[in-house]
Every structure is written in structure tokens, then in C-alpha cells.
């Protein structure tokens, strides 16, 4: 899909400050074509025809951004519109907002991945957003890698200020995001015993780049010691 570059208006970014309140034009809400993995590989259907809870991936242009949360707990409703006018509402909740806000720009083409939600049977389904990628990165193009990044779930545990903490379930990209924060404060000695296990209970901590550190000498830093061996 070629983006219309004839307009002189600048794209509108969504950030921690003021947010666009436009809602976009939903010609056919809930009818945007989405891709998902079926029994025999990638399939494509209208969003409204996919079962609740299914991981889907959709390509479209951001035509509307509307804040529905508060400044403390920001929540954004994104209108994603396809070439033929079919659209889908994609919710970015407060947990994912800070990780994704810089990718939410009106007029840009993105691929949104997330799970199908439909609280009311009388309303169109929407996508509970987990990932936003610039351009076309649908399942048919990235295959198992998208499933690896979004479907796999992990449990991240650590001790902070003497208190055990557990965060689950987290997709792979979210572990990397939280892990970078933990490692940035580990040198202060406030975080220790960092560990990540997969759904089978296997320790996969060092599969994540945020926890892999190169030792320039034989002495481990405080951040290295914070990661469970």
C-alpha cells in the first residue's frame, strides 16, 4: 500500500503529552482483514469472523487516535483502516502505552498484532494490541517469528529491595523491555535474583539480550551478579 504523500499536513504523534482526539473514519468497523495461524498455517478473514482470544495481525493506516484513559493510566483507541475502507479498533492499554506510543502516528502504515476481544456480541470485535510495527510485517511475511515474539509467554521473577516480585505472563518483547529497566538499576544493589522461565518452566534467562553482558575482566559487575546463574 502506497501512502498518500500529497497532503502537506504533518503526521500527528501520540506521546505522554497532549494526544490527538480524532476518532478516524470507520467505514466498515470490525471488517478489516486480519491474518492468524490456523490448523494448516496462515489464514486471512475479517476481524469479526475470528474467534475471541485468537492472535491476529493486521495491516492498515492509522486514521484515528482517541485517548480513553487518564494521564496516570493512559489508554488509546487506534482506528486502523485498510485500502478498501474496512477498519478495526485497536486498543493500546496503559501497560503497553509507554512502549508503543512513539509508533502511533496518524497517516502512517503499520502492522498491529494482538488478541481478538469482543466484550459485547452486539458490538464489532477489536484488537487488544500487543505489538505495533511500521510497514507490512504480517504473519505471512514474518511467519513463526511473529508467533515467537507475541504468542510465547514467560514468567519474570526478581527480588527488589528485599521483596520477591513476579511478572507474568509476558511476551518476549515485554521481557526485554522490563529487563533493560531492571539491569539499569541493578548496579545500585536494589535488584537481584533475576530469572526468566518459559511456559514449560525452563530457565531461559540468557536467551534475552538484556540479560547477556560481556565481561571485560574476570570480575562480574553488580548488574551481572543480579542475574540468577
Buried (B, 14 or more C-beta within 10 A) or exposed (E): EEEEEEEEEEEBBBEEEEBBEEEBEBEBBBBBBBBBBEEEEBBBBBBBEBEEEBBBBBBBBBBBBBBEBEEEEBBBBBBBBBEEEBBBBBBBBEEBBEBBBEBBBBBBBBBBBBBBEBEEEEEBBBBBBBBBBEEBBBBBBBEEEBBEBBBBBBBBBBBBEEEEBEBEEBBBBBBBBBBEEBBEBBBEEBBBBBBBBBEEEEEBBEBBEBBEBEEEEEEEBBBBBBBBE
